[in-house]
C-alpha cells in the first residue's frame, strides 16, 4: 500500500501591504459609516422630573456596577465624583465611606487622597482634618498622607497643628527625607534651636554619614563653626571604624577644615583616614589628599601624597591577585622608602600570608624571597634580632622539607646566628639542615665555616657524611682529598682518591681522575702517575687520555741526555699504543687519529734534535673531498661535501686488492686460451 505524501503547503505572500491599516482606524471608520437612525439620541432634560429620573437611572447603573465589580476603585471614584458634580455632597460622602468600608480599598491611600481632596475643595476643613487623622492612623507608613496633611495645616496658617503632626510622624521614624522636611519647616519660621534639636534626634534615628554631614553643614551655615566641628568629631567616633561610607565622612571633614583655613587639621584628618580606611575604598580620598597637598603642602608633603596614591594602586593589584609576589616586592620597596616600620611589617605579614597553592618548588621560588627580605629588613634596618630569628624559624617551619627545601634559607639563618656569636645554634641549624635537606650547598658552606674556625675533625666528619649521602659526587671526593693534602696528610689524600675511583658510579669521573693524577704529579710520584694512567686506559681509551698520558711522559724530561732519550721513548711508546689501538679497534675514529698524529708531530718538533717528525709524517693520511646524499624525512635530498681520510695501510690494502683482481683476470684469460 502506497504511503500518502503530505500535501504541499502553499506559501503565502508575506510582503507588507502598500497601505498599512490599524485596528483603531477600522473601528473609527465603522463608527463614521454607522446609520444615523441607529445612533442613540441625545437626551435633553427640560424639567425637574426628567432630571430626577435621569439621576435615579444613573444611580441604579452605578449601584449595579458596584454590585458586580465592587473591588474596582475606579467605579467608586466615578460614582462619588458624579454625585459631587451634581452638588450632592452628602451622597458623595456616603459613597466614599462605603468605599472605605471595603478592606482592600481602605488600604489604598489614593482613595483617602481623593476623598480629602473633595472635602478641601468644598472648604470642609474639619471634615478634611478628621479624614487625615483617620488616614495616617490607618496608613502611617505612607509619607504622602503626612505631607498632604501638614501642607493643609500650613496653608491655613495652623503652624502649631502642623508641628504636632510632624511630631506624630517622627514617632514612626520615617526616612531621612521626612526628617529633612521637618527641619525645613522649622527653618521657614526661623526656629533655629528647634531645628537643631530635630537634627539631634535625626542623627540618633539615622546614624548615617550623610545625616551627620547634613547636620554639620547646617551648623556651618548658621556660623557655628565649633558646633559643626563637634558634629564631625562625634561622627568620626561613631562611624569611622565600621561604616562603609567612612571615606565620604573624612573627605567632608577635611574639606570643612580647609574652608575654615585650618590646613594642619585638614592634613591630619587626611592622614588619619588613609591609615584607617581599607585601601580598596579610599580612591576618592587619595585623589582629594593629593590635590590638597599640591595646593598647600611642601615638597615632602606632595611626595607623601604621591606615595599614598601609589600605595592605593598596589593595594588594588594585590587585591586582584594576592599571589603576584612581584607586586608585593614593589609594594614593600615603596613602604621601605617611606620608612614606617609598622606599615612595612604589616605589608610583609600580609605578603607572606599568601602561601603558594601547591607543594611544588616552582611555585615557592619567588615566595621564599619574601621571607628572606623580611628577615634581612628586621636585621639590617629594624635591628630587631629576636624578630629576625623568629622570621627565620617560621619560614623553616612552613617549607615542606619532605618534598623540597631551600638551602639558601638554612644558610642565611645559620650565618645570622654566627653574626650574633651563637655558634652552637648555628651548628644545630646546619645539622638539622643536613638531616632534613642534604644539599650540596649546605655541606659546602658548613665545611667552609668549620674550616674557617680550624675544626679539622668536624670537616672530616662532614665530608664523610657528605659522601655517604652522595657517593657519586666527584667534587666532594676531590675537595676531601684536597683538604688532606693541605694538611700534608699524603697517605690520607691518596686513600681518599682510591676510595673515590673505586665507586661504581661517578658524576664526573674525568675530573676525579685528573685531580688524582695532578696530585701524584705534585708529589713527584712518576711511577704511581704512570700506573694511574695505565689503570685509566683500562677503563677508557679516549683520545684525550692518550694525549694527556703522552704529555705527562714528555714533561718528565730533565737535563740528562740519557734521561731525555728515555722520556722520548716513553712518549713514542704511548703514541704508538694509541695509534695501534685506533687502527685495530676503532677504525671509524679517523678524525681522532688525525688529531693524535698532529699532536705527535708537534711533540717531536718540541724535542729539538732528538725528535724525528718524519717518523710520524709517514703515518699521516691523505685528505679526500667526497660527496654524500643528505637523508631527510621525505627521502634523499641534496648532496653535501665532506672531508675523508685515506691512511697508508688502507692504500696498501687497496693495492693488494687490485693486484689480486688483476691476477685473477689474467688467469681467466689464460684458461680460455
VENSULSUL-V268755 format. One record per backbone hydrogen bond with DSSP energy under -1.0 kcal/mol. NH is the residue of the N-H (numbers start at 0). CO is the residue of the C=O. If there is no record, write none. Layout:
BEGIN
NH_CO / NH_CO
END
This chain:
BEGIN
25_21 / 26_22 / 27_23 / 28_24 / 29_25 / 30_26 / 31_27 / 32_28 / 38_34 / 50_46 / 51_47 / 52_48 / 53_49 / 54_50 / 55_51 / 56_52 / 57_53 / 58_54 / 59_55 / 60_56 / 61_57 / 62_58 / 63_59 / 64_60 / 65_61 / 66_62 / 67_63 / 68_64 / 71_68 / 75_71 / 76_72 / 77_73 / 78_74 / 79_75 / 80_76 / 81_77 / 82_78 / 83_79 / 84_80 / 85_81 / 86_83 / 87_82 / 91_87 / 92_88 / 93_89 / 94_90 / 95_91 / 96_92 / 97_93 / 98_94 / 99_95 / 100_96 / 101_98 / 105_101 / 106_102 / 107_104 / 110_107 / 112_108 / 113_109 / 114_110 / 115_111 / 116_112 / 117_113 / 118_114 / 119_115 / 120_116 / 121_117 / 122_119 / 123_118 / 124_122 / 127_123 / 128_124 / 129_125 / 130_126 / 131_127 / 132_128 / 133_129 / 134_130 / 135_131 / 136_132 / 137_133 / 138_134 / 141_138 / 146_142 / 147_143 / 148_144 / 149_145 / 150_146 / 151_147 / 152_148 / 153_149 / 154_150 / 155_151 / 156_153 / 157_152 / 158_156 / 161_157 / 162_158 / 163_159 / 164_160 / 165_161 / 166_162 / 167_163 / 168_164 / 169_165 / 170_166 / 171_168 / 172_169 / 178_174 / 179_175 / 180_176 / 181_177 / 182_178 / 183_179 / 184_180 / 185_181 / 186_182 / 187_183 / 189_186 / 190_185 / 191_189 / 194_190 / 195_191 / 196_192 / 197_193 / 198_194 / 199_195 / 200_196 / 201_197 / 202_198 / 203_199 / 204_200 / 205_201 / 207_205 / 211_207 / 212_208 / 213_209 / 214_210 / 215_211 / 216_212 / 217_213 / 218_214 / 219_215 / 220_216 / 221_217 / 222_219 / 223_218 / 224_222 / 227_223 / 228_224 / 229_225 / 230_226 / 231_227 / 232_228 / 233_229 / 234_230 / 235_231 / 236_232 / 237_233 / 238_234 / 239_235 / 242_238 / 245_242 / 248_244 / 249_245 / 250_246 / 251_247 / 252_248 / 253_249 / 254_250 / 255_251 / 256_252 / 257_253 / 258_254 / 259_255 / 260_257 / 261_256 / 262_260 / 265_261 / 266_262 / 267_263 / 268_264 / 269_265 / 270_266 / 271_267 / 272_268 / 273_269 / 274_270 / 275_271 / 276_272 / 280_277 / 281_278 / 285_281 / 286_282 / 287_283 / 288_284 / 289_285 / 290_286 / 291_287 / 292_288 / 293_289 / 294_290 / 295_291 / 296_292 / 301_297 / 302_298 / 303_299 / 304_300 / 305_301 / 306_302 / 307_303 / 308_304 / 309_305 / 310_306 / 311_307 / 312_308 / 313_309 / 314_310 / 315_311 / 316_312 / 317_313 / 318_314 / 319_315 / 320_316 / 323_320 / 324_322 / 327_323 / 328_324 / 329_325 / 330_326 / 331_327 / 332_328 / 333_329 / 334_330 / 335_331 / 336_332 / 337_333 / 338_334 / 343_339 / 344_340 / 345_341 / 346_342 / 347_343 / 348_344 / 349_345 / 350_346 / 351_347 / 353_350 / 354_352 / 359_357 / 362_359 / 364_360 / 367_363 / 369_366 / 371_367 / 372_368 / 373_369 / 374_370 / 375_371 / 376_372 / 377_373 / 378_374 / 379_375 / 380_376 / 381_376 / 383_377 / 387_383 / 388_384 / 389_385 / 390_386 / 391_387 / 392_388 / 393_389 / 394_390 / 395_391 / 396_392 / 397_393 / 398_394 / 400_398 / 402_399 / 403_399 / 409_405 / 410_406 / 411_407 / 412_408 / 413_409 / 414_410 / 415_411 / 416_412 / 417_413 / 418_414 / 419_415 / 420_417 / 421_416 / 425_421 / 426_422 / 427_423 / 428_424 / 429_425 / 430_426 / 431_427 / 432_428 / 433_429 / 434_430 / 435_431 / 436_432 / 438_436 / 442_438 / 443_439 / 444_440 / 445_441 / 446_442 / 447_443 / 448_444 / 449_445 / 450_446 / 451_447 / 452_448 / 454_449 / 455_453 / 458_454 / 459_455 / 460_456 / 461_457 / 462_458 / 463_459 / 464_460 / 465_461 / 466_462 / 467_463 / 468_464 / 469_465 / 472_469 / 473_471 / 476_472 / 477_473 / 478_474 / 479_475 / 480_476 / 481_477 / 482_478 / 483_479 / 484_480 / 485_481 / 486_482 / 487_484 / 488_483 / 489_487 / 492_488 / 493_489 / 494_490 / 495_491 / 496_492 / 497_493 / 498_494 / 499_495 / 500_496 / 502_499 / 506_471 / 511_507 / 512_508 / 513_509 / 514_510 / 515_511 / 516_512 / 517_513 / 518_514 / 519_515 / 520_516 / 521_517 / 522_518 / 523_520 / 524_519 / 525_523 / 528_524 / 529_525 / 530_526 / 531_527 / 532_528 / 533_529 / 534_530 / 535_531 / 536_532 / 537_533 / 539_535 / 545_541 / 546_542 / 547_543 / 548_544 / 549_545 / 550_546 / 551_547 / 552_548 / 553_549 / 554_550 / 556_553 / 563_559 / 564_560 / 565_561 / 566_562 / 567_563 / 568_564 / 569_565 / 570_566 / 571_567 / 572_568 / 573_569 / 574_570 / 575_571 / 576_572 / 577_573 / 578_574 / 579_575 / 580_576 / 581_577 / 582_578 / 583_579 / 584_580 / 588_585 / 589_587 / 592_588 / 593_589 / 594_590 / 595_591 / 596_592 / 597_593 / 598_594 / 599_595 / 600_596 / 601_597 / 602_598 / 603_599 / 604_600 / 605_601 / 607_604 / 609_606 / 616_612 / 617_613 / 618_615 / 619_616 / 621_645 / 623_643 / 625_641 / 627_639 / 629_637 / 631_634 / 634_631 / 636_629 / 639_627 / 641_625 / 643_623 / 645_621 / 650_646 / 651_647 / 652_648 / 653_649 / 654_650 / 655_651 / 656_652 / 657_653 / 658_654 / 659_655 / 660_656 / 661_657 / 662_658 / 663_659 / 664_660 / 665_661 / 666_662 / 667_663 / 668_664 / 669_665 / 670_666 / 671_667 / 672_668
END
